[in-house]
Amino acid sequence: MEFAIEVCNVTKTYKIANNRDGNTGWFHSLVKPERKELTAVSDLSFQVSTGDSVGYLGPNGAGKSTMIKMMTGILVPTSGTIELRGRQPHLHRKENAQHIGVVFGQRSQLWWELPVVDSFELHKIMYSLSNYCYERNKNYLLQVLEIKNFWNQSVRQLSLGQRMRAELALALIHEPKILFLDEPTIGLDIEAKEAVRKILRQIQSERELTIILTSHDLQDIREICSKVIIVNGGELIFEGTLDTLRAQMGPERRLVITFAKPTGELRIAGTALISNDKFEKHYLIQDRATSSGNILAQLKDIDNIVDFSVRELTIEEIVKSVYRNGSIVKCS
Amino acid sequence: MFLNIVTLSFKVNIAYRFDFITGIISEIVRAVARIAIWAAVYETNILISSAAPSFSQMTTHLIISGTLVTRWEFQGLIRSIDQSVKSGDLSINLLHPIDYPIYLFAREVGNYIYSVAIVALPAVLILSFWFDFDWPDKFSYGLLFVAFWFVGFTIFFLIACLFGLLTIWLMTAFAIEWLLEALMPILAGILVPLWLLPEPLATLARILPFAWIGYYPSQIYLGRIELGVAWILLVGGVLWVGLLVCWISFLWHRATKQFTVHGG
């Protein structure tokens, strides 16, 4: 199988200033600065096949953006190797740039003061696109991303949703083989998010793009990605499909009980209390032996229950649980 | 690609086109202040030797070196490098198949062309009617002046870019800006022509690249340097360009290796 991305034992450490506390700490830090090493990515290895769409997940500070920046050639790994279509990105930054498209949800590649068209014209020259190739891609993207209406409008006058569509089009105008998306739906409303997801799905299937997506919105991952990689503390803790992740988490279910009157802490055998509100309590059922009937038997003597439900964990809850535990906890 | 970036940069300036009125007024006020100081000096005959230029030549020197050729906001470049390092936007520039310093040069050429065409030239025109202003005597000096002007701006950009790139390590733009702001008027001969500086500062200033930014272009314009010497100086300017390009390439190479993106 051909790999679009191969990451092999990659580690990235930063040296950051360690400011000392106390009244004279600032003076010591000034005269004799102290630095400490921070590991953002630790001995990480994975492969992404050509045409795959991979969600790269992790809590804040897990090293996601660092990894994306190493894969795009912006950052240099401290050790280990990264290859994009056989090339090390930081050593072949300019050649690599021809084959990748990048969208950072929190940064813009468009010229803020100028009409959208100007940034595209510049990219046409920058990426040495022929007139035919440029016109074909432009027409396709204008139609798919519906940006015709604001094509000649200044970027600063666009809504966030319009700007993000323009960013996506700009990242795709040179027909990249790999598309990196770093939180592309951040700040967008529900409709705009759905539009971006739909477009990405369409482009991915039509162009056989390899997509690497980081997002805190798991709906993005569910709708766009066929596979997920979860990292925490710079280390890989899961690689596979969302279904595999759910299967590996075991038979965890959630019990939610709503009370008519304020109720204190209530223990139920075979469950763990995870949210203790006066009117609504959440329990995690980790044991396969704890059946719904078993729970019902325990609840029948409590008189102020309005409602209760037992359900499978959502993918958000599973991922949250993985983040919290720092690893996949397999339950029997 | 270079010309495209120059054009876009020019268009960005046009988006804020009403800046030009305040720009012209501030340039005229600054030039008048410099000329007034020298008018007072010439009236008292202090410092003025037989070798010194006439007052009209001095006025022309002040306008050419202070208002025309150095009409570029180098602070904007240093601040933008500093800002893009601190915010992490520098990463966007690293994603394109173009070297960041070349991109910056193209962008600043666009800014400079706007600033000269829309602000400096009208200001010079107004000042030339107001004060005794000399035009080049010979066509050859006029042509040489254009060559010096181009080399001078390139050196000016390269020095500012070199200082700006230091912000990647120092993480502060203000100190670097202040240093350059202090050095420029003296070493480029904008406020005090280099022949009035005490030795060995005068000799040092003649060798340092700052002289090519303001002093030599205005002296060539006035025809105060012999043609033979002027050609040697032009070669000297080109050598400075080469040397500065080497330093910037070295710094940029190191910067891309060490670069740490701030802000996730």
Interface residues (C-beta under 8 A of the other chain):
Chain A: Y14 S65 K69 T72 G73 I74 L75 V76 H90 R93 K94 E95 A97 Q98 I100 V102 F104 Q106 R107 S108 Q109 W111 E113 L114 D118 E121 L122 I125 M126 Y127 S154
Chain B: M1 N4 I5 L8 K11 V12 A15 Y16 G88 D89 S91 I92 L94 L95 H96 P97 I98 T256 K257 F259 T260 V261 G264
